[in-house]
Structure formats: structure tokens, C-alpha cells
Amino acid sequence: MKVEIYKDKNEGGQAAFNIIKDGIENGAKVLGLATGSTPVTLYNAMTSSDLDFSNLTSVNLDEYVGLPATNDQSYHYFMQEHLFNKKPFKKSYVPDGEAADIEAAAKDYDRIIDENPIDIQILGIGRNGHIGFNEPGSPFDGPTHKVSLTQSTIDANARFFENESDVPRYAISMGIGSIMKSKNILLIAYGEDKADAIKATIEGPVTTDVPASILQKHNNVTFILDEAAASKL
Ligand code: GLP
């Protein structure tokens, strides 16, 4: 487990970009991508670079259930805006939160992950230690599945919506089992409100109460933190 601490999210984003660039130069073909505010500086570094992603595949972690791709809070929309419009990939997968049968869509997504093994997975982290939308209590070997969001996650994400009641209550998320199959994992966290989750993830026991703590068992993880997120280590 490598822990790298940077002054701020701009330096962190550049560091994450350098790892991805090296990975691609060394043959990485599939990137696992994340949403939320955290990866934005990384995506900015990617879009302003001269790297070409048109031979790569991307597989996103999660999506809200019930938000159409045209909704500006959907993760489909987020990815178009922040990355894909400027840097198209050969093929980009995002879970289908609008599927009539979410369970079937989840099974399909695991087949996609099996066919496109992830070389480098980007992760953010929730204040309660969630990764993707795998909330505390999620099994460490879980597949892609439908998730009931916790109130803590709904509250944290309410800032992006007009009203708290507009925040979707369900999501479809890659499971922790699917995430752990990635060859390399980059977990990025910035800001003081992530400091407790980061301390529990890196220094606490491996427990489903803190989903990200399972990363202690992965053999190729790098944490990219700013000083505030690292302040309790
Ligand atoms: C959401 C996403 C996570 C993300 C988390 C943190 O819950 N599903 O993948 O890591 O938010 O978001 P932020 O980076 O905005 O703090």
C-alpha cells in the first residue's frame, strides 16, 4: 500500500494523471473510472494532455437508479461533461440506472467487467468509507448490484441537487468483489471531511463497517491524498 500526500487537489490530480500515463505507456487498456468531485482535477489533467484514449476502454463504477442520462446529475452526464466529450474512449461503459430490470443490468455489467479486466481503477471515498456506492455492511466479495443509499450518502450528495428529496434513493454499483479484481487501484481523497474515513481505511481494522478498509488486502493500491485528508494519519 503506497500513501502519497500532496499539497492540494491540483497536485493530487496531476500525480494521479502521471500514474495513469505511465500505466498506459506500459500497456494498460482498461480504466475503471469514478465520479464525484474528487476525480475532477484528474479528468482536467487528462483532457488538457495530449494523451489519446481512443484505443482504451473505460468502465465506470456506479450510477443512480432512475435518473436519465440527460439529467445533469446522472453519472452518464458527468462523465460526458468532464471527460468523454473531450477525450473519447474506444468504448465507455456506465451502469444502466434506467434499465427496467436492474438485477439483469447488474449481471450484464459483471460480464462486461470480466470481458474487460480493469488495469487501473480510480476510486473516491465517501465520508462513511464507501467506495463506488458500496455502503458500510456491503460484502467484500459482492458483484455489481442495486444499492439502497444510506442517509449519510444522500445528505452528502444533496448539495448537487435542488432539494434533498430529489436525490435518488437507489443506485447500481460495481461490487467490492468486482473492484478488488482490478490490477491497480488509485484511491483519491481530498479535504478534511475525508480524514476520518482515510484514517479508518488505512490504519483501522479490515471491516465491512468501513468498505474501503478491504484495500489493505489488495497488492497494488496507491492512496493519493491532500494534506487535509491525510491530517489524521
Ligand atoms: C459518491 C460516489 C462515489 C464517490 C463519493 C465521494 O457517493 N458514488 O464514487 O467516491 O460520492 O464524492 P466526492 O468525490 O464528491 O466527495
Residues whose N, C-alpha, C, O or C-beta is under 5 A from the ligand:
A	BS01	GLP	A34 T35 G36 S37 T38 D62 G124 I125 G126 G132 F133
